[in-house]
Amino acid sequence: MDFSVFDWFIVAAYVAVTTWIGHRLKGKQETTHDFFLAGRQIPWYAVSASIIATTISAVTFIGAPAIAFASDGNFTYLQLAIGGVIARLLIARYLIPRYYQANYYSPYDYMSDRLGVGIGRLTAGLFIVGGILGQSVRVYATALVFELLTGWSMAESITVIALFAILWTWMGGVATVIWTDVVQFFILIAGAVAALVVMTGALPDGWHTLSEMGSTAEKFQVFDFSSDPRVAFTFWAALIALPFQGISVYGTDHLFTQRLLCCKDQDQAKKALLWSIAGETIPALMLLVGVGLYAFYTLNPLAPELASLVDAKGDRIFPVFIISEMPVGVRGLLIAGILSAAISSLDSILSALAQISVTMFYKPFVRPDSDDSHYLKVSRGLVIIWGIVLGFTAWQFSRNSGDLITLAFSMTTYTLGPMLGLFALSILSTRFNVGGLAPAVALSMLGVLFFNEPELFHWVLPTTANTPLLAWPWLFPIGTLLCVLLALRGRKMSSCV
């Protein structure tokens, strides 16, 4: 696979320009309020684009085409958008006003006010674990591309991505993250469209051939009304289970709420969140790319050496096409966009991890009386530490043989459900007595582990099955409901009169 000097020039120029843009638009960085919330001066449209870009990331850009390309692949992944839309509507109506009623830095500050500082820290700890697990998959996804492109080892590819992410986050905080998100959002969309143009141009009758071959292979099936709870992409999972995941992600996961809190007021934050619903159309574009890959490689089979790479990891199919079939220059821009998507995702989580570490742990336990400039220095140091941890975790995930989409979602099931459960309890605490929250969280995580990794509980289940008992979407409501039900202690007396 030939990656020309001009392509490398495009990659280097893209990284340099986006770094400059982020630096120029970052604003002042004098306090932690500036570093973490950008002084609440980011326009809603930039926040909305940043949310979309973080949602799609390199996992969707690389993983979604692989889903449609697979022999039994189709468009049923699109059903997940139902849960995302429902979740955003509920968050805009009920959660965002709560976050703006005080100068909260995160949802965990809000929960600390309701359930006590200890519970706020417990939730922050869940976010840290979930953030590392979920975002490391995105780094691994991009390293798949660089491994093909450069011949570097997986560890070397991950190291380069992590170093750039640390640099961008350390330099400008969340403002740099958001503005570079905006740039890479447009690059990835343009790149997907360009890939479709190249694919259809190489087919005998262009779009007609793509449509005909996709229809014959039943690639365009969207709805699956199966009631089998072991199937992930079903209408019922999207309608019932995925809203739990969506509310957890956009409403309690600080990776996304941090962006919403960068808006100047709650009306702007609501607008940013609701307009991000438009991003649910992007997976459709990437799945269409997957159908294009299916048509293209059915008529133009992969060379044996490339076929063996794709057979080993199916998620390599789109990167293989980019590197081997896209025109010089466009190829470089696409690779740069994928790199930017990974760096942007890593920037986002590094900024959020540093903020939570400082505000929820370092400040109260280590240096409660220091000035803001000290906390800003510590925040930048923590960006480096968390960058190393994320890189190491991504390298561990490189040994996984499953597909990217399933890996990315399943890694978040352990923490997002309990996080949403604690948030629900913070609201219910005005009417109900709650207690035993830490054991409730531990047992809910154990319950999710039981359904996701039943082989670990062979002493309970007389089975040797090593596949999940339930598909990953159902693990989000299980984690949430277990946490809530185990912590409720009955209605408060004052609410009964």
Buried (B, 14 or more C-beta within 10 A) or exposed (E): BEBEEEBBEBBEEBBEEBBEBBBEBBBEBEBBBBBBBBBBEBBBEBBBBBBBBBBBBBBBBBBBBBBBBBEEBBBBBBBBBBBBBBBBBBBBEEBBEBBBEEEBBBBBBBBBBBBBBEBBBBBBBBBBBBBBBBBBBBBBBBBBBBBBBEEBBBBBBBBBBBBBBBBBBBBBBBBBBBBBBBBBBEBBBBBBEBBBEBBBEBBEEEBEBBBEBBEEBEBBEBEBEBEEBEBBBBBBBBEBBBBBBBBBBBBBBBBBBBBBBBBBEBEBBBBBBBBBBEBBEBBBBBBBBBBBBBBBBEEEEBEEEBEEBBEEBBBBBBBBBBBBBBEEEBBBBBBBBBBBBBBBBBBBBBBBBBBBBBBBBBBEEEEEEEEEEBBBEBBBEBBBBBBEBBBBBBBEBBEBEEBBBBBBBBBBBBBBBBBBBBBBBBBBBEEBEBEEBEEBBBBBBEBBBBBBBBEEBEEEEEEEEEEBBBBBBBBBBBBBBBBBEBBBEEEEEEEEE
